[in-house]
Amino acid sequence: MWVPEFARRYLVEHGMNYSYEDLLTIAKGQLRLEDETVDDSQKINAKKPVFIDTDMYVMKVWCEFVFQRCHQFIIDQIVERRYDLYLLCNIDLPWTFDPLREYPSEEPRRILYRMYKDILINQSTPWVEISGDSSTRLQTAINTVQSLT
């Protein structure tokens, strides 16, 4: 199962001129969707993986990159929540336009990628870097997820 990204819904509804406080609202909405999806998954079949596009590490990086600070609530949730695996997408594919996607320039993308990678290196959950063309990325992700079962 896949957890929908709350941020996308929020930004479509409220626009891209978001504030620091909006990021806390987005974080809480994302966690609510995550909890609902995990609950639904367990009711259906506990053996199916749940894929989460945006967790609190993403919210932490977003807060720090844009506002140079992070809500304590987000930090607390990072400590509390546990996941089985992270897939870190490299920036080796060209940026593609999306009305909600920021930072088309390569330098901010590099900075953000390094921030995410640094977080993953310094925590205990297994992670793998996803790079290459679309089919290689997909196969790497599938093989990595299947190795957990």
C-alpha distance (Angstrom), angle and dihedral (degrees) to the residues before:
residue distance angle dihedral
M1 . . .
W2 3.76 . .
V3 3.81 126.4 .
P4 3.81 109.7 -136.5
E5 3.77 116.2 -124.5
F6 3.80 108.7 -105.9
A7 3.81 92.3 -165.2
R8 3.80 92.0 65.0
R9 3.80 92.2 53.0
Y10 3.78 91.8 45.4
L11 3.80 95.1 49.3
V12 3.80 93.1 46.2
E13 3.78 88.9 53.9
H14 3.82 99.4 39.1
G15 3.80 104.0 26.6
M16 3.79 133.9 -119.1
N17 3.80 96.0 -74.7
Y18 3.81 92.7 94.0
S19 3.80 128.1 166.0
Y20 3.77 134.3 -144.3
E21 3.81 89.2 -99.6
D22 3.82 90.3 52.0
L23 3.80 88.4 61.2
L24 3.79 90.1 58.7
T25 3.81 89.7 51.1
I26 3.80 89.5 49.1
A27 3.81 91.7 48.7
K28 3.80 92.5 51.6
G29 3.82 91.7 46.4
Q30 3.80 90.6 49.7
L31 3.80 91.7 51.5
R32 3.79 90.8 49.3
L33 3.83 90.4 53.6
E34 3.79 90.4 46.0
D35 3.80 92.8 52.2
E36 3.82 92.4 46.1
T37 3.81 92.1 49.6
V38 3.80 93.4 47.6
D39 3.82 90.1 49.0
D40 3.82 91.0 49.5
S41 3.81 91.1 47.0
Q42 3.78 92.2 52.5
K43 3.79 90.6 50.9
I44 3.80 91.4 52.2
N45 3.80 103.1 36.5
A46 3.79 124.9 -28.8
K47 3.81 91.3 -154.3
K48 3.80 95.0 67.1
P49 3.80 114.5 95.7
V50 3.78 121.6 -119.1
F51 3.80 115.1 -140.2
I52 3.78 117.3 -150.5
D53 3.78 117.7 -167.2
T54 3.80 96.5 -173.9
D55 3.78 123.4 35.1
M56 3.78 130.6 163.8
Y57 3.81 92.6 -83.2
V58 3.80 86.8 63.0
M59 3.78 90.2 48.7
K60 3.82 90.6 48.5
V61 3.79 92.3 52.2
W62 3.80 91.3 45.1
C63 3.83 91.7 51.4
E64 3.78 94.0 45.5
F65 3.81 96.3 43.3
V66 3.79 95.2 48.5
F67 3.84 102.8 28.7
Q68 3.85 104.2 18.1
R69 3.81 91.5 -126.8
C70 3.78 139.1 69.3
H71 3.79 134.1 -140.3
Q72 3.81 113.9 -107.5
F73 3.81 88.6 -132.2
I74 3.82 89.9 63.5
I75 3.82 91.8 48.5
D76 3.81 90.4 49.1
Q77 3.80 91.3 51.5
I78 3.81 91.2 50.8
V79 3.79 87.9 57.4
E80 3.83 94.3 45.8
R81 3.81 103.0 43.6
R82 3.78 125.5 74.5
Y83 3.78 129.7 -161.8
D84 3.79 133.1 -175.0
L85 3.80 101.3 -134.7
Y86 3.78 144.2 -1.8
L87 3.80 124.6 -145.8
L88 3.80 110.1 -157.1
C89 3.79 113.1 -160.3
N90 3.77 113.7 -145.2
I91 3.80 119.9 -137.1
D92 3.80 93.4 -121.3
L93 3.82 93.2 113.6
P94 3.79 119.0 80.2
W95 3.79 116.5 -97.2
T96 3.80 111.6 -102.6
F97 3.76 125.3 -155.6
D98 3.78 120.3 -102.3
P99 3.81 119.6 161.1
L100 3.82 89.3 -127.3
R101 3.81 97.4 43.5
E102 3.77 116.6 101.5
Y103 3.79 132.1 -161.0
P104 3.81 108.7 37.0
S105 3.84 90.8 174.1
E106 3.77 117.3 96.7
E107 3.82 97.9 -128.1
P108 3.85 97.4 62.3
R109 3.80 88.7 43.7
R110 3.82 89.6 54.0
I111 3.80 91.8 48.4
L112 3.82 92.2 49.3
Y113 3.80 92.0 46.6
R114 3.82 90.6 52.2
M115 3.81 90.5 48.6
Y116 3.81 91.3 53.2
K117 3.80 93.0 44.0
D118 3.80 92.0 49.4
I119 3.80 90.2 53.0
L120 3.80 92.1 50.4
I121 3.80 93.9 47.0
N122 3.80 89.6 52.7
Q123 3.79 99.7 50.7
S124 3.80 132.5 66.5
T125 3.83 104.1 -120.4
P126 3.82 113.5 104.3
W127 3.78 115.3 -107.7
V128 3.76 139.2 178.3
E129 3.77 132.2 -159.2
I130 3.79 115.4 -120.9
S131 3.79 114.0 -151.4
G132 3.77 142.7 144.8
D133 3.77 129.5 57.6
S134 3.80 121.9 -23.5
S135 3.80 96.2 -91.3
T136 3.82 92.7 47.3
R137 3.80 90.5 49.4
L138 3.77 92.2 49.9
Q139 3.81 93.2 48.1
T140 3.80 92.2 47.9
A141 3.80 90.6 50.8
I142 3.82 93.0 47.1
N143 3.81 93.2 47.6
T144 3.79 92.3 47.5
V145 3.81 94.4 48.7
Q146 3.81 91.5 45.8
S147 3.80 90.2 52.1
L148 3.81 88.5 64.3
T149 3.80 93.5 62.1
